[in-house]
Amino acid sequence: MKKLVVNKTAECMACLECVRACSTAFYKEFNEDLSCIRIVAKGAGAKPMTCIQCGKCMKVCEAGAITQNPKTGVYMINKKLCTSCGKCVEICPMKVMVAPAEGPTSKCISCGICAKACPMGILEIVEK
């Protein structure tokens, strides 16, 4: 399974470059609410929150818009089938689903854009 993971030995400096890269790549603007990665406070530092590819979103999708790619294991949203009901957003344990004001919901597809943008090397795509 292809997965975006956080390197626990490195320290996040909350520069938001990963957030910028994600929202810009998929929505053509820097907007924290349109990024599939979140930076949250953790003690005196910060921690990136990423999709753990748990599949809970797929289980609650009544439209059948979320499926798991059999080759990579990544859960993906078929934007043509998505009804923007928000059930997947509510169930996401990491709170990283994106529900834009208009249009379908989106989620991390483990593309690695955020990992490439991280100056600290905290994020990486791995095969698990």
C-alpha positions in Angstrom: 0.0 0.0 0.0 1.3 3.4 -0.9 1.1 5.8 2.0 2.1 9.3 3.0 3.8 9.1 6.4 5.3 11.4 8.9 8.9 10.9 9.9 8.7 11.0 13.7 12.4 11.7 14.2 12.3 15.0 12.4 10.7 18.2 13.8 8.0 20.1 12.0 8.6 23.9 12.0 5.1 24.7 10.8 6.2 26.5 7.7 3.1 25.4 5.9 5.0 24.6 2.7 3.3 21.2 2.5 -0.1 22.8 3.0 0.7 25.4 0.3 1.9 22.7 -2.1 -1.2 20.6 -1.7 -3.8 23.3 -2.0 -2.0 25.0 -4.8 -1.6 21.8 -6.8 -5.3 20.8 -6.6 -7.1 24.1 -6.1 -4.7 26.6 -7.7 -4.6 28.7 -4.5 -2.9 28.7 -1.1 -5.8 28.0 1.3 -5.3 25.9 4.4 -8.9 24.7 4.2 -8.3 23.3 0.7 -5.3 21.2 1.7 -5.4 17.5 2.4 -2.7 17.9 5.1 -3.1 19.9 8.3 -0.5 21.2 10.7 -1.6 21.0 14.3 0.0 22.2 17.6 1.7 19.5 19.6 3.2 20.6 22.8 5.7 23.4 22.0 5.9 22.2 18.4 3.8 21.2 15.5 2.7 18.0 13.8 1.5 17.3 10.3 -1.8 15.4 10.1 -2.1 13.2 7.0 -4.5 10.6 5.6 -3.8 7.2 7.1 -5.7 5.4 4.3 -8.0 3.7 6.8 -11.0 3.4 4.5 -13.6 4.8 6.9 -14.5 7.3 4.3 -15.3 4.6 1.8 -17.5 2.7 4.3 -19.8 5.7 4.9 -20.0 6.9 1.2 -23.6 6.0 0.2 -22.9 7.2 -3.4 -20.1 4.7 -3.9 -17.8 7.5 -4.9 -14.9 6.3 -2.8 -13.0 3.2 -3.8 -9.6 1.7 -3.0 -7.1 1.4 -5.8 -6.2 -2.3 -6.0 -2.6 -1.6 -7.1 -1.7 1.2 -4.6 -4.2 0.7 -1.8 -5.0 4.4 -1.8 -8.6 5.4 -1.3 -9.8 7.8 -4.1 -12.9 9.9 -4.7 -14.6 9.7 -8.1 -15.6 13.3 -8.4 -18.4 12.5 -10.8 -20.1 10.3 -8.3 -19.5 12.4 -5.2 -22.7 14.1 -3.9 -20.8 16.3 -1.4 -22.9 15.0 1.5 -20.0 15.4 3.9 -20.3 12.0 5.6 -16.7 11.1 4.8 -15.5 14.5 6.2 -17.3 13.8 9.4 -15.9 10.3 9.9 -12.3 11.0 9.0 -10.2 10.4 12.1 -7.4 12.7 11.0 -9.8 15.5 9.9 -8.0 15.9 6.5 -10.8 15.5 4.0 -11.4 18.7 2.0 -15.0 19.9 1.5 -14.9 23.0 -0.7 -17.8 25.4 -0.7 -18.7 24.2 -4.2 -17.8 20.9 -5.9 -16.9 17.4 -4.7 -15.0 16.5 -1.6 -11.3 15.6 -2.0 -8.7 13.6 0.0 -5.1 12.7 -0.1 -4.1 10.4 -2.9 -0.5 10.0 -1.7 0.9 11.9 -4.7 3.9 13.2 -2.7 3.6 16.9 -3.7 3.6 17.9 0.0 6.6 15.6 0.7 8.7 17.3 -2.0 7.8 20.7 -0.7 8.8 20.0 2.9 12.1 21.6 3.7 12.6 19.4 6.8 12.0 16.1 5.1 9.3 15.1 7.5 6.9 13.7 5.0 7.6 10.7 2.7 5.7 8.3 0.5 6.3 4.7 1.4 5.1 1.3 0.4 3.6 -0.5 3.4 
